[in-house]
Amino acid sequence: MSTATAEGGASPGPTRMRSRSRWAPYLFVAPNMIVFAIFTIYPAINGFNISFFDSRNGRTFEPVGTGNYKQILGDAEFWGVVRHTAIFVIAFVVVTMVLSTALALMLNAQQRGRGVLRAAYFLPVLLSPVVVGLIWGWALERRVGLVNTITDAIGLGQPGWLIDPTLAMTCTVLVGVWTHLGFYALILLSGLQGIDGNVYEAATLDGAGTGQTIRLITLPLLRPTMLVVLILSTIAGFQAFDFIYTLTGGGPTGSTTLIVQYIYEQAFESPIRYGLASAAGVILFITIFGITLLNYLLGRRQEAV
């Protein structure tokens, strides 16, 4: 006998219980949804609204219609930033996909010390991006940096890693890959471990070698997970800012200035242009959304084939 019945009260009927069960999931997620709406959705909508105004002090706003968008699209500096961002994103995504897949395959095959290696490769993910930029900024410093100390000792001289535009972009891409590699490899490793072992046993019985197994079995079955990594790495590439800002400051001569730094400079450095920054943010959002949707649709189409 239930406590309510023992105390003389009526127990909830089946209809009332079903009603509670129906609303319970929404009540559990409600706090997170409220916080998400306050700190993400509302600022995004407000930023879109500000993109149609001009404000130099953050207190007074003058409507300018689509003037901010026209000014940005006619700005040579903006298109230079777009070019640098495109170079960074393409290089970052390609190198990340290749290395994280290779690392996941290695970790999946490794038996001894696999846990230690996973932790070692995942460690950079736990570091603050600002700290990553400072560490590599010191390591790549031309005169007293660790990297040039080594290259000088073996007779390769002291390259200007962060003062040559081409080398600076290369270093920026590699530091970004180093920072995110463990995270993407872990996702791919979970996908590898979800593949049925009977498939590999059948391939071994048929005489398939290691290369054939990877090419004909592993990579096709890993394609859905690789699509997730592709989308996540593309978004991360477009949003890269903090570690680059502390590593190169966007230099030399703006060669590593990406679009998020451009937005930051418009919003918080003199002369302050909140409207221009918001308009650039809207353009970035549309770009990321469009490319992510394209990746998703192409991935689904390949899966269907």
C-alpha positions in Angstrom: 0.0 0.0 0.0 1.4 3.4 -0.9 2.0 6.1 1.6 -0.7 8.4 0.1 -3.3 5.6 0.4 -2.2 4.8 3.9 -2.7 8.5 4.8 -6.1 8.5 3.3 -5.1 10.4 0.0 -5.9 9.1 -3.5 -2.9 7.9 -5.6 -2.4 9.7 -9.0 -4.4 8.1 -11.8 -2.9 6.8 -15.0 -3.9 9.9 -17.0 -2.2 12.2 -14.5 0.9 10.0 -14.5 1.1 10.1 -18.3 0.7 13.9 -18.3 3.7 14.2 -15.8 5.8 11.8 -17.9 5.1 13.9 -21.0 6.2 17.2 -19.5 9.1 15.9 -17.4 11.8 15.9 -20.2 10.9 19.5 -21.1 11.3 20.6 -17.4 14.7 19.0 -17.2 16.1 20.8 -20.3 14.3 24.1 -19.6 17.1 25.6 -17.4 19.7 25.0 -20.2 17.3 26.3 -22.9 16.7 29.5 -20.9 20.4 30.1 -20.5 21.0 29.3 -24.2 18.3 31.7 -25.2 19.6 34.5 -22.9 23.4 34.2 -23.8 23.2 32.9 -27.4 20.0 33.5 -29.2 19.2 36.9 -27.9 22.8 38.3 -28.6 22.6 36.8 -32.1 19.3 38.5 -32.9 20.5 41.8 -31.3 23.7 41.6 -33.3 21.8 41.1 -36.5 19.7 44.2 -35.6 22.8 46.3 -34.8 24.2 45.5 -38.2 21.7 47.9 -39.7 22.9 50.8 -37.4 26.0 52.8 -37.0 27.4 53.4 -33.5 30.7 54.9 -32.5 30.2 54.8 -28.7 27.8 51.9 -28.1 25.1 54.2 -26.7 23.7 56.0 -29.6 22.7 54.2 -32.8 21.8 55.8 -36.2 20.0 53.7 -38.8 22.0 53.2 -42.0 20.0 50.4 -43.6 22.3 48.1 -45.6 25.1 50.7 -45.5 27.4 48.6 -43.3 27.1 45.6 -45.6 27.9 47.8 -48.7 30.9 49.3 -46.9 32.3 45.9 -45.9 31.8 44.3 -49.3 33.6 47.3 -50.9 36.5 47.2 -48.4 39.8 45.8 -49.8 41.0 45.0 -46.3 37.9 42.8 -45.7 38.6 40.8 -48.9 42.2 40.4 -47.9 41.0 39.0 -44.6 38.6 36.6 -46.4 41.5 35.4 -48.5 43.6 34.7 -45.5 40.7 32.9 -43.8 40.0 30.7 -46.8 43.7 29.7 -47.0 43.7 28.9 -43.2 40.4 27.0 -43.3 41.3 24.8 -46.3 44.8 24.0 -45.0 43.6 23.4 -41.4 40.7 21.1 -42.5 42.9 19.0 -44.9 45.8 18.6 -42.5 43.5 17.9 -39.6 41.5 15.2 -41.5 44.6 13.4 -42.7 46.5 13.5 -39.4 43.5 12.8 -37.1 42.5 9.8 -39.3 46.1 8.4 -39.3 46.4 9.0 -35.6 43.0 7.2 -34.9 44.1 4.2 -37.0 47.4 4.0 -35.1 45.7 4.3 -31.7 43.1 1.7 -32.7 45.8 -0.8 -33.8 48.1 -0.1 -30.8 47.6 -2.4 -27.9 50.4 -1.5 -25.4 50.3 2.0 -24.0 47.2 3.0 -25.9 45.7 4.8 -22.9 48.9 6.8 -22.3 49.1 7.9 -25.9 45.4 8.9 -26.0 46.0 11.1 -23.0 49.2 12.6 -24.5 47.6 13.5 -27.8 44.5 14.8 -26.0 46.4 17.0 -23.6 46.6 20.1 -25.9 42.8 20.2 -26.1 42.7 20.9 -22.4 45.0 23.9 -22.7 43.6 27.4 -23.0 44.0 28.7 -26.6 45.7 31.8 -25.2 48.2 29.7 -23.4 48.8 27.6 -26.6 49.6 30.8 -28.5 52.0 32.1 -25.8 53.8 28.7 -25.6 54.3 28.4 -29.4 55.1 32.1 -29.6 58.0 31.5 -27.3 59.1 28.3 -29.0 59.1 29.9 -32.5 60.8 33.1 -31.4 63.7 33.8 -33.8 66.6 34.4 -31.5 65.9 32.5 -28.3 63.1 30.2 -29.3 63.4 26.4 -28.7 62.8 25.5 -32.4 65.5 27.9 -33.7 67.9 26.7 -31.1 67.5 23.2 -32.5 67.6 24.2 -36.2 70.7 26.4 -35.5 72.4 23.5 -33.8 71.9 21.2 -36.8 73.0 23.8 -39.3 69.6 25.0 -40.6 70.0 28.5 -39.4 67.3 30.6 -37.6 64.3 30.9 -39.9 61.9 33.8 -39.1 58.9 31.6 -38.4 56.6 34.5 -37.2 58.1 37.4 -39.3 57.8 35.8 -42.8 54.2 35.9 -44.1 54.3 32.4 -45.6 56.0 30.8 -42.7 53.7 32.6 -40.2 50.6 31.3 -41.9 52.1 27.8 -42.0 52.9 27.9 -38.3 49.5 29.2 -37.5 47.9 26.3 -39.3 50.1 23.7 -37.7 49.6 25.1 -34.2 45.8 25.0 -34.8 46.1 21.4 -35.9 48.2 20.5 -32.9 45.6 22.0 -30.6 42.6 20.2 -32.0 44.2 16.9 -33.3 43.5 14.9 -30.1 39.9 15.8 -30.0 39.2 14.8 -33.6 41.3 11.7 -33.3 39.2 10.6 -30.3 36.0 11.1 -32.2 37.4 9.0 -35.1 38.7 6.4 -32.7 35.2 5.9 -31.2 33.9 5.4 -34.8 36.6 2.8 -35.5 35.8 0.9 -32.4 32.1 0.8 -33.4 32.9 -1.2 -36.5 32.0 -4.9 -36.2 35.0 -7.1 -35.8 33.4 -9.9 -37.8 33.9 -7.7 -41.0 37.7 -7.7 -40.4 37.8 -11.4 -39.7 35.9 -12.1 -43.0 38.4 -9.8 -44.8 41.3 -11.7 -43.3 39.9 -15.0 -44.4 39.5 -13.6 -47.9 43.2 -12.7 -47.9 42.9 -8.9 -47.7 46.0 -7.1 -46.7 46.3 -4.1 -44.3 46.1 -1.5 -47.0 43.1 -3.1 -48.7 41.3 -3.5 -45.4 41.8 0.2 -44.6 40.8 1.4 -48.1 37.9 -1.0 -48.8 36.4 -1.5 -45.3 37.6 0.9 -42.6 37.4 4.2 -44.5 33.9 3.5 -46.1 32.5 2.4 -42.7 34.1 5.4 -41.0 32.6 7.9 -43.5 29.8 9.1 -41.2 32.2 9.9 -38.4 34.6 11.6 -40.8 31.7 13.8 -42.0 31.2 14.9 -38.4 34.9 15.7 -38.0 34.8 17.5 -41.3 32.0 19.7 -40.2 33.4 20.4 -36.8 36.9 21.2 -38.1 35.4 23.6 -40.7 33.5 25.5 -38.1 36.6 25.6 -35.8 38.7 26.9 -38.7 36.3 29.8 -39.4 36.2 30.6 -35.7 39.9 30.5 -35.1 41.1 33.7 -33.3 42.4 33.5 -29.7 45.5 31.4 -30.2 46.4 33.2 -33.4 46.0 36.6 -31.7 48.5 35.7 -29.0 50.8 33.9 -31.4 51.2 36.4 -34.2 48.8 39.3 -33.4 47.5 38.9 -37.0 50.9 39.8 -38.5 53.3 40.1 -40.1 51.6 42.8 -42.2 48.2 41.3 -41.6 49.1 38.0 -43.3 47.5 35.9 -40.5 44.5 38.2 -39.7 41.4 36.1 -40.0 37.8 37.3 -40.1 37.1 36.9 -36.4 40.0 39.1 -35.6 38.7 41.6 -38.2 35.3 41.6 -36.3 37.1 42.0 -32.9 39.1 45.0 -34.2 36.1 46.7 -35.7 34.1 46.3 -32.4 36.8 47.0 -29.8 39.6 48.9 -31.3 39.6 52.6 -32.3 37.6 53.8 -34.2 34.9 51.6 -32.7 32.3 50.5 -35.4 29.7 48.2 -33.8 27.6 48.2 -36.9 30.4 47.1 -39.2 31.5 44.4 -36.7 27.9 43.1 -36.5 27.5 43.0 -40.3 30.8 41.1 -40.6 29.5 38.7 -37.9 26.3 38.1 -39.9 28.4 37.4 -43.1 30.5 34.9 -41.1 27.4 33.2 -39.8 25.9 32.8 -43.2 29.2 31.5 -44.6 29.6 28.9 -41.9 26.0 27.8 -42.1 26.1 27.5 -45.9 29.3 25.5 -45.9 28.2 23.3 -43.1 24.9 22.6 -44.8 26.7 21.8 -48.1 29.1 19.4 -46.3 26.1 17.7 -44.7 24.1 17.3 -47.9 27.1 16.1 -49.9 28.0 13.6 -47.1 24.4 12.3 -47.0 24.4 11.9 -50.7 27.6 9.9 -50.7 26.2 7.7 -48.0 23.1 7.1 -50.1 25.3 6.1 -53.1 
